[in-house]
Amino acid sequence: LEYRQKKRTLNNKLSLLLCSQVSMRRSAMILGIDLKTVARRLPYLAEKAKLKNQELLEKHKIKSSHVQFDDLIDGIT
């Protein structure tokens, strides 16, 4: 997947920033790279995350197909 990437060391830092709800523009500013570079790396990072997620699902053998969350919050004043 990392074929032809010149600065592979940015991938981890960029992934952490984007997963921490930092915008693409701000991530580019923080890392000192162009916004176009962030935009080009986004599909790569998405594919990498998808593969890792599939790997974790297979490792833990989760067999449920649906998950339901109850968002009832009480006791907050």
Phi, psi and chi 1 to 4 in degrees:
 res  aa     phi    psi   chi1   chi2   chi3   chi4
   1 LEU       -  -28.5  -74.2  175.6      -      -
   2 GLU   -91.1   16.4  -65.9  177.8  -11.3      -
   3 TYR   -61.8  132.2  178.4   67.1      -      -
   4 ARG    70.8   17.3  -63.3  179.7  110.6  176.7
   5 GLN   -92.8  128.1  -73.1 -172.4   -1.2      -
   6 LYS   -82.4  -35.8  -66.7 -176.9 -179.5 -178.7
   7 LYS  -117.7   77.3  -64.7 -177.0  179.4  178.9
   8 ARG   -69.2  -21.8  -66.1 -178.1 -171.3  126.6
   9 THR   -66.8  -19.7   56.6      -      -      -
  10 LEU   -75.3  -21.6  -68.6  175.4      -      -
  11 ASN   -57.6  -48.3  -68.8  -24.0      -      -
  12 ASN   -65.8  -45.6 -168.3   33.3      -      -
  13 LYS   -62.7  -43.3  -66.0  174.9 -172.9  174.5
  14 LEU   -65.1  -41.5 -177.0   57.7      -      -
  15 SER   -61.5  -44.3  177.7      -      -      -
  16 LEU   -62.4  -42.5  -72.1  172.7      -      -
  17 LEU   -64.1  -46.9  -73.9  170.0      -      -
  18 LEU   -67.3  -35.3  -66.4  172.9      -      -
  19 CYS   -72.8  -18.0  -71.8      -      -      -
  20 SER   -93.9   19.5  -60.5      -      -      -
  21 GLN    64.1   29.9  -62.0 -178.6  -11.3      -
  22 VAL   -87.6  135.5  177.3      -      -      -
  23 SER   -67.7  162.4   68.5      -      -      -
  24 MET   -62.4  -40.6  -70.6  172.5   52.2      -
  25 ARG   -64.7  -45.3 -172.2  174.5 -177.2  179.9
  26 ARG   -67.2  -38.2  177.4   63.5   62.5 -177.7
  27 SER   -60.6  -42.8  -63.6      -      -      -
  28 ALA   -62.4  -41.2      -      -      -      -
  29 MET   -65.0  -44.3 -135.4 -172.2  -70.1      -
  30 ILE   -63.3  -42.9  -70.2  170.0      -      -
  31 LEU   -85.1  -10.2  -64.9  174.5      -      -
  32 GLY    73.0   34.9      -      -      -      -
  33 ILE  -123.5  168.9   56.8  177.4      -      -
  34 ASP   -77.6  150.2 -165.7   50.6      -      -
  35 LEU   -60.0  -34.1  179.6   58.9      -      -
  36 LYS   -63.4  -34.1  -69.9  179.0 -173.4  177.2
  37 THR   -64.5  -42.9  -56.0      -      -      -
  38 VAL   -63.2  -43.7  175.9      -      -      -
  39 ALA   -62.7  -37.2      -      -      -      -
  40 ARG   -71.9  -31.4  -75.3 -172.5 -156.6  113.7
  41 ARG   -81.4  -18.4  -61.4 -114.7  177.1  148.8
  42 LEU   -58.8  -47.8 -160.4   55.4      -      -
  43 PRO   -62.0  -37.2  -21.0   30.6      -      -
  44 TYR   -61.9  -47.1  160.9   76.2      -      -
  45 LEU   -65.2  -35.5  -67.1  173.2      -      -
  46 ALA   -64.9  -43.5      -      -      -      -
  47 GLU   -64.9  -40.2 -175.0   64.0   29.2      -
  48 LYS   -64.2  -41.2 -167.1  171.1  177.5 -178.8
  49 ALA   -66.7  -38.5      -      -      -      -
  50 LYS   -62.9  -44.3 -178.4  179.5  175.3 -177.4
  51 LEU   -64.2  -41.4  -68.8  173.3      -      -
  52 LYS   -65.9  -39.3 -174.3  169.9 -176.6  166.4
  53 ASN   -63.8  -43.9 -168.1   22.6      -      -
  54 GLN   -62.4  -39.9  -72.1  175.2  -11.4      -
  55 GLU   -62.2  -43.8  178.7 -175.9  -52.1      -
  56 LEU   -66.8  -38.9  -72.2  172.5      -      -
  57 LEU   -63.9  -40.4  -73.3  172.8      -      -
  58 GLU   -69.4  -36.6  -70.8  172.9    7.3      -
  59 LYS   -64.8  -43.3  179.7 -179.7  175.1 -177.3
  60 HIS   -91.7   -5.9  -64.7  -67.5      -      -
  61 LYS    48.9   55.3  -62.9  178.8 -177.5  172.2
  62 ILE   -77.2  124.0  -62.0  172.4      -      -
  63 LYS  -105.2   -1.8  -63.9 -176.7 -177.3 -168.8
  64 SER   -79.7  146.2   62.8      -      -      -
  65 SER  -106.6  -16.5   60.1      -      -      -
  66 HIS  -132.3  142.6  -67.3   79.1      -      -
  67 VAL  -130.3  134.7  177.9      -      -      -
  68 GLN  -121.5  129.5 -178.3  175.2   -9.6      -
  69 PHE  -106.3  138.7  -69.0   98.7      -      -
  70 ASP  -100.6  117.8 -177.4   13.8      -      -
  71 ASP   -97.7   22.1   59.6   -5.2      -      -
  72 LEU   -71.9  122.4  178.1   65.7      -      -
  73 ILE  -120.5  123.0  -58.6  172.2      -      -
  74 ASP  -131.9  159.2   62.5    9.5      -      -
  75 GLY    91.5    1.9      -      -      -      -
  76 ILE   -92.4  128.1  -62.6  177.8      -      -
  77 THR  -111.5      -   55.3      -      -      -
